């Protein structure tokens, strides 16, 4: 496959980031069509980025358009149904996070894709960043000793658009916590259980000029047990404002430590402590062409060249199971087991 034909569904804010990335990195990806239930948005996006065809009906696009890869950028509740329809039509799928809002349907999607010989991958694409690879290689080489503890933190003040972020099936864990959970499980391996606290800190928000009642978590903290006394802690929420540290992920080993500069979805480098305490060295500052909105471009390159993607549907399902377990643990006050596993990204 010399160039992968891409169709995009969902023409909101995220599409205005993904499409320019694919147009810029057009050696492997050709965006042939866009679709949105509000057809005027699809028409405007097509005109802006010189895309020949646009649709207001997704099933019509599946029937009429010849393409290889669907990039699913719809809101969270529509990730699963649109991905399912595309797989049933014989298309590969890259879907924004989370892979689904329900674990059962996520398992079904991954199993169906595998059965049909199709690819199904989900954001975030953090394992494809040079910073992730560097941290993974440092851990595997033993450069920081045995990592027994890690932290991840990422929060914002909450979106001012998209009321669904605050409704059931949304929430800060699905929107933001998914990044650190993906990164930490990718670096330390699958989680075996979760203990968590989660709640609604700000019960009413103003979104798109309308006051709404918040139904989904906006402040969450969880502890992951990766086995063999290896633990990681993740904090996330829509209550952070701009008060964030300069690191978002830290891995502490018996002989040293790693601290990611910037966020794992937008890394600026890795600080390494391997000698005297408090003495950090900056490494891996060049992130190459990596970008958080480059998942479609990256998967198109993999399909065109035969390279194995560093993301997998199994990893996305594991992350979703952790997030579902987080909600159950917060409700019951109990530790909740996690059953799914996945191949570590650099082992794929």
DADA-V755201 format. One record per pair of residues at least 4 apart in sequence whose ideal C-beta (glycine too) atoms are under 7 Angstrom apart, sorted by the first residue. I is the first residue (numbers start at 1). J is the second residue. Records with the same first field share a line. If there is no record, write none. Layout:
I = J / J
//
This chain:
1 = 68 / 303 / 304
2 = 304
3 = 28 / 30 / 304
4 = 28 / 29 / 30 / 68 / 69 / 300 / 303 / 304
5 = 30 / 32 / 66 / 67 / 68
6 = 22 / 29 / 30 / 31 / 32 / 67 / 69 / 71 / 296 / 300
7 = 32 / 33 / 35 / 61 / 65 / 67 / 70
8 = 15 / 18 / 19 / 31 / 34 / 71 / 73
9 = 35 / 58 / 70 / 72 / 73 / 74 / 82
10 = 15 / 36 / 72 / 73 / 74
11 = 15 / 34 / 36 / 41 / 42 / 45
13 = 161
14 = 18 / 73 / 96
15 = 19 / 45 / 73
17 = 21 / 293
18 = 22 / 71 / 73 / 293 / 296
19 = 23 / 31 / 45 / 49
20 = 24
21 = 25 / 291 / 293 / 294 / 297
22 = 26 / 29 / 31 / 296 / 297
23 = 31 / 49
25 = 29 / 289 / 297
26 = 30
28 = 300 / 301 / 304
29 = 296 / 297 / 300
31 = 51
32 = 52 / 53 / 65 / 67
33 = 51 / 53 / 54 / 55 / 61 / 65 / 67
34 = 42 / 45 / 46 / 51 / 54
35 = 42 / 54 / 55 / 58 / 61
36 = 41 / 42 / 56
37 = 56
39 = 43 / 56
40 = 44
41 = 45
42 = 46 / 54 / 55 / 56
43 = 47 / 54
44 = 48
45 = 49
46 = 51 / 54
53 = 65
55 = 60 / 61
57 = 61
58 = 62 / 82 / 85
59 = 63 / 85
60 = 64
61 = 65
62 = 85 / 86 / 89
67 = 91
68 = 91 / 92 / 303
69 = 91 / 92 / 94 / 299 / 300 / 303
70 = 86 / 91 / 93
71 = 94 / 296
72 = 79 / 82 / 83 / 93 / 94 / 95 / 96
73 = 96
74 = 78 / 79 / 82
75 = 162 / 164
76 = 98 / 101 / 164 / 169 / 170 / 174
77 = 101 / 164 / 169
78 = 82
79 = 83 / 95 / 96 / 98 / 99 / 100
80 = 84 / 100 / 101 / 102 / 105 / 109
81 = 85
82 = 86
83 = 87 / 93 / 95 / 109 / 120
84 = 88 / 109
85 = 89
86 = 91 / 93
87 = 91 / 93 / 109 / 112 / 113 / 116 / 118 / 120
92 = 118 / 119 / 303
93 = 120
94 = 121 / 295 / 296 / 299
95 = 99 / 122
96 = 123
97 = 122 / 123 / 124 / 178
98 = 122 / 174 / 178 / 320 / 323
99 = 106 / 109 / 122 / 313 / 316 / 317 / 320
100 = 105 / 106 / 109 / 320
101 = 169 / 174
102 = 106
103 = 107 / 320 / 321 / 324
104 = 108
105 = 109
106 = 110 / 317 / 320
107 = 111 / 317
108 = 112
109 = 113 / 120
110 = 114 / 120 / 313 / 314 / 317
111 = 115
112 = 116
113 = 118 / 119 / 120 / 313
119 = 303
120 = 313
121 = 299 / 309 / 311 / 312 / 313
122 = 313 / 316
123 = 295
124 = 178 / 179 / 182 / 265 / 292
125 = 292 / 294 / 295 / 298 / 311
126 = 132 / 179 / 182 / 183 / 264 / 265
127 = 132 / 186 / 310 / 311 / 345
128 = 290 / 298 / 310 / 311
129 = 267 / 287 / 290
130 = 134 / 284 / 286 / 287 / 288 / 290
131 = 135 / 260 / 267 / 269 / 270 / 284 / 287
132 = 136 / 183 / 186
133 = 137 / 346
134 = 138 / 270 / 283 / 284
135 = 139 / 187 / 251 / 258 / 260 / 270
136 = 140 / 187 / 346
137 = 141
138 = 143 / 144 / 258
139 = 144 / 147 / 187 / 251
143 = 256 / 274
144 = 251 / 253 / 255 / 256 / 257 / 258 / 274
145 = 253 / 254 / 255 / 256
146 = 253 / 254
147 = 188 / 230 / 251 / 252 / 253
148 = 229 / 230
149 = 231 / 252
150 = 184 / 188 / 232 / 250 / 251 / 252
151 = 232 / 233 / 250
152 = 180 / 183 / 184 / 232 / 234 / 248 / 249
153 = 235 / 245 / 248
154 = 176 / 179 / 180 / 236 / 248 / 263
155 = 176 / 236 / 237 / 238 / 239 / 240
156 = 176 / 238 / 240
157 = 238 / 240 / 241
158 = 205 / 218 / 238
159 = 165
160 = 207
161 = 207 / 208
163 = 167 / 207 / 208 / 212
164 = 170
165 = 170 / 175
166 = 170 / 205 / 207 / 212 / 214 / 215 / 216
167 = 215 / 216
168 = 215 / 216
170 = 174 / 175 / 216
171 = 175 / 216 / 217 / 218
172 = 176 / 177 / 217 / 218 / 220 / 236 / 237 / 238
173 = 177 / 198 / 217 / 220 / 236 / 323 / 326
174 = 178 / 323
176 = 236
177 = 181 / 220 / 234 / 236 / 323
178 = 182 / 319 / 323
179 = 183 / 264 / 265
180 = 184 / 234 / 236 / 248 / 249 / 264
181 = 185 / 234 / 319 / 322 / 323
182 = 186 / 315 / 319
183 = 187 / 249 / 264
184 = 188 / 224 / 232 / 234 / 249
185 = 189 / 190 / 191 / 318 / 319
186 = 315 / 344 / 345
187 = 251
188 = 226 / 230 / 232
189 = 226 / 344
190 = 318 / 341 / 342
191 = 224 / 225 / 226 / 322 / 338
192 = 225 / 226 / 227 / 337 / 338
193 = 225 / 335 / 336 / 337 / 338
194 = 222 / 224 / 322 / 325 / 326 / 329 / 335 / 336 / 338
195 = 222 / 223 / 329 / 335
196 = 220 / 221 / 222 / 326 / 329 / 330
197 = 221 / 330
198 = 217 / 220 / 326 / 327 / 330
199 = 217 / 219
200 = 214 / 217 / 218
201 = 218 / 219 / 239
202 = 214 / 218 / 239
203 = 213 / 214
204 = 211 / 213 / 214
205 = 212 / 214
206 = 210 / 211
207 = 212
214 = 218
218 = 237 / 238 / 239
219 = 237 / 239
220 = 236 / 237 / 326
221 = 235
222 = 234 / 326
223 = 231 / 233
224 = 231 / 232 / 322
225 = 231
226 = 230 / 231 / 232
240 = 244
246 = 261
247 = 259 / 260 / 261
248 = 260 / 262 / 263 / 264
249 = 260 / 264
250 = 257 / 258 / 259
251 = 257 / 258
252 = 257
253 = 257
256 = 272 / 273 / 274
257 = 273
258 = 270 / 272
259 = 271
260 = 264 / 267 / 270
261 = 267 / 268 / 269 / 270 / 271
262 = 266 / 267 / 268
263 = 267
265 = 292
266 = 292
267 = 287
268 = 285
269 = 282 / 283 / 284 / 285
270 = 283 / 284
271 = 280 / 281 / 282
272 = 280 / 281 / 283
273 = 279 / 280
275 = 279
289 = 294
290 = 294
294 = 298
295 = 299
296 = 300
297 = 301
298 = 302 / 309
299 = 303 / 309
300 = 304
301 = 305 / 307
302 = 307 / 308 / 309
308 = 348
310 = 345 / 348
311 = 315
312 = 342 / 343 / 348
313 = 317
314 = 318 / 342 / 343
315 = 319 / 342
316 = 320
317 = 321 / 340
318 = 322 / 340 / 341 / 342
319 = 323
320 = 324
321 = 325 / 338 / 340
322 = 326 / 338
323 = 327
324 = 328
325 = 329 / 336 / 338
326 = 330
327 = 331
328 = 332 / 336
329 = 334 / 335 / 336
343 = 347 / 348
//
